[in-house]
């Protein structure tokens, strides 16, 4: 079902400072900030040869990232994203096997313009998992 690793997401309290670390200190290519109001975040992508790092900053008062940062003020790994060929088939299989999909269970359009779903961390070794249709 899983295809390739799409990205690892890191919540940061200051997106510009996080981008500077990856761009200036580590020498990586970093995208421009991209607001994602449907997900309550502003993101930048750090481009690597084999995957991406997504830096997330809260956008708005009800951002789920703010809740994460309240518990982890310095930031930290928030989720890992895997690509799947058919997000609906993946969701249906996972739900039939007892996995929990967060939200209403319907895919939303993510930062890459593709359908995404999030899976409950208690069902996946304590890790919030995002699935993105390839």
MILOKOL-369377 format. One record per residue (C-alpha): y, x, z; residue number from 1. Coordinates in steps of 0.5 Angstrom, whole numbers, plus 2048, in hexadecimal, padded with zeros to 3 digits. Layout:
N
+-----+-----+-----+------+
:  py :  px :  pz : resi :
+-----+-----+-----+------+
:   Y :   X :   Z :  NUM :
...
+-----+-----+-----+------+
END
This chain:
134
+-----+-----+-----+------+
:  py :  px :  pz : resi :
+-----+-----+-----+------+
: 800 : 800 : 800 :    1 :
: 805 : 805 : 802 :    2 :
: 808 : 80A : 7FC :    3 :
: 80D : 80F : 7FE :    4 :
: 811 : 811 : 804 :    5 :
: 818 : 80E : 802 :    6 :
: 81C : 810 : 807 :    7 :
: 81D : 812 : 80F :    8 :
: 823 : 80E : 812 :    9 :
: 827 : 811 : 818 :   10 :
: 82C : 80D : 81C :   11 :
: 832 : 811 : 81D :   12 :
: 838 : 80F : 821 :   13 :
: 83D : 812 : 81C :   14 :
: 83B : 812 : 815 :   15 :
: 840 : 817 : 812 :   16 :
: 83E : 81C : 818 :   17 :
: 837 : 81B : 816 :   18 :
: 838 : 81C : 80F :   19 :
: 83C : 822 : 810 :   20 :
: 836 : 825 : 814 :   21 :
: 831 : 824 : 80E :   22 :
: 837 : 826 : 808 :   23 :
: 83A : 82C : 80B :   24 :
: 835 : 82F : 810 :   25 :
: 82F : 82D : 80D :   26 :
: 831 : 82E : 806 :   27 :
: 82F : 827 : 803 :   28 :
: 832 : 822 : 7FE :   29 :
: 834 : 81C : 802 :   30 :
: 836 : 815 : 7FF :   31 :
: 83D : 812 : 800 :   32 :
: 83D : 80C : 806 :   33 :
: 83A : 806 : 804 :   34 :
: 83B : 7FF : 808 :   35 :
: 835 : 7FB : 808 :   36 :
: 838 : 7F5 : 80C :   37 :
: 831 : 7F1 : 80B :   38 :
: 82E : 7F6 : 80F :   39 :
: 834 : 7F7 : 814 :   40 :
: 834 : 7FF : 812 :   41 :
: 838 : 804 : 80E :   42 :
: 833 : 809 : 80B :   43 :
: 834 : 810 : 808 :   44 :
: 82E : 813 : 804 :   45 :
: 82C : 81A : 805 :   46 :
: 828 : 81C : 7FE :   47 :
: 822 : 821 : 7FF :   48 :
: 81E : 823 : 7F9 :   49 :
: 818 : 81F : 7FC :   50 :
: 81B : 819 : 800 :   51 :
: 822 : 817 : 803 :   52 :
: 825 : 816 : 80A :   53 :
: 829 : 810 : 80C :   54 :
: 82E : 811 : 811 :   55 :
: 830 : 80A : 814 :   56 :
: 836 : 808 : 818 :   57 :
: 838 : 801 : 81B :   58 :
: 83C : 7FC : 816 :   59 :
: 83E : 7F7 : 81A :   60 :
: 83D : 7F4 : 821 :   61 :
: 836 : 7F1 : 820 :   62 :
: 833 : 7F8 : 81D :   63 :
: 82C : 7F9 : 81F :   64 :
: 82E : 800 : 81F :   65 :
: 833 : 800 : 824 :   66 :
: 82D : 7FD : 829 :   67 :
: 829 : 803 : 827 :   68 :
: 82F : 808 : 828 :   69 :
: 831 : 804 : 82F :   70 :
: 82A : 807 : 831 :   71 :
: 82A : 80E : 82D :   72 :
: 832 : 80F : 82E :   73 :
: 831 : 816 : 82A :   74 :
: 82D : 812 : 824 :   75 :
: 826 : 814 : 822 :   76 :
: 820 : 812 : 81D :   77 :
: 821 : 80A : 81C :   78 :
: 81C : 808 : 817 :   79 :
: 817 : 80B : 811 :   80 :
: 817 : 808 : 80A :   81 :
: 811 : 808 : 806 :   82 :
: 811 : 805 : 7FF :   83 :
: 80C : 800 : 7FD :   84 :
: 80B : 7FD : 7F6 :   85 :
: 80B : 7F6 : 7F7 :   86 :
: 80F : 7F4 : 7FE :   87 :
: 80C : 7ED : 7FE :   88 :
: 805 : 7EF : 7FD :   89 :
: 806 : 7F4 : 803 :   90 :
: 809 : 7EF : 807 :   91 :
: 804 : 7EA : 806 :   92 :
: 7FE : 7EF : 808 :   93 :
: 801 : 7F2 : 80E :   94 :
: 803 : 7EB : 811 :   95 :
: 7FC : 7E9 : 80F :   96 :
: 7F9 : 7EF : 813 :   97 :
: 7FE : 7ED : 819 :   98 :
: 804 : 7F1 : 818 :   99 :
: 80B : 7EF : 81A :  100 :
: 811 : 7EF : 815 :  101 :
: 817 : 7EF : 818 :  102 :
: 81D : 7E9 : 816 :  103 :
: 81B : 7E3 : 812 :  104 :
: 815 : 7E7 : 80E :  105 :
: 819 : 7E7 : 808 :  106 :
: 81B : 7ED : 804 :  107 :
: 822 : 7EF : 804 :  108 :
: 826 : 7F3 : 7FF :  109 :
: 826 : 7FA : 802 :  110 :
: 82B : 800 : 801 :  111 :
: 828 : 802 : 7FB :  112 :
: 828 : 7FB : 7F8 :  113 :
: 821 : 7FA : 7F9 :  114 :
: 81D : 7F5 : 7FD :  115 :
: 81C : 7F7 : 804 :  116 :
: 818 : 7F5 : 80A :  117 :
: 818 : 7F8 : 811 :  118 :
: 811 : 7F8 : 815 :  119 :
: 811 : 7F7 : 81D :  120 :
: 810 : 7FE : 820 :  121 :
: 80B : 7FC : 825 :  122 :
: 806 : 7FB : 81F :  123 :
: 807 : 802 : 81C :  124 :
: 807 : 807 : 822 :  125 :
: 80D : 806 : 825 :  126 :
: 811 : 807 : 81E :  127 :
: 816 : 802 : 81B :  128 :
: 813 : 802 : 814 :  129 :
: 817 : 800 : 80E :  130 :
: 813 : 7FE : 807 :  131 :
: 817 : 7FE : 801 :  132 :
: 815 : 7FC : 7FA :  133 :
: 814 : 801 : 7F5 :  134 :
+-----+-----+-----+------+
END
